[in-house]
Amino acid sequence: MIGSRSAAAVLATLCALAACKIEDTTTPTAEDGGSSAPATDADRMAALVEESWQAQVLPAVEEHAVDVATLRQILADGLGAAGDAHGLRPDGEANSWNFVISGTGTAIEADFESRAATMSLDTDGDGAGDVELMLGPVIRGTAIRDAMPFYAFSDFRDQIEFAKLGRALNDRAAQDIARPENDPIGKSYTFTAVMTLKAADDDWTAVPITLEPAP
């Protein structure tokens, strides 16, 4: 029987004759002292969002927030007027306007059973919900991504990666929102949220960045 050293020597000789090389095809892990496997798109986007959330996203939200009553008044003159005054959107007039809104409202409806949980607030005192907040953890749309001037599609590999950035931003927003533990109906809440409008009369469905019981 050929010993392990003899077998290794034979293999090395054969490879030398064939001008071949032996490559390690295993993926090093933390356990064997190597680096971890390459991060996925989702991992990298989550890391990017974590890096920019406090430094860029929250300051942009604070800078561009407009009171709900003020925005409604300007929308009476059309979406273009409201967008020019307070809107945010990627370059190009074909893109929808995004708005950062702030205000206080009374909870009229709430759905906390779904993973796409929502709470509808009455912010103008007419007894009907006029701002629907998406509480997550599943949040639709890309309003936060599209409202931030420092995220440009051209800076990302492709549409798939850019879409995962939007998901990561929604996930990060949901982390900071404490869903009311008890029945919220009839109680007042103060919020800041980001929404997309394609028309002046669209329903207001927004991703909350802050949500607190009103004092």
Helices and strands as residue ranges (DSSP letters): H 4-18, H 41-52, I 53-57, H 58-64, E 65-67, H 68-75, H 79-86, E 97-111, E 116-122, E 131-137, H 143-147, G 153-155, H 159-175, E 188-197, E 204-213
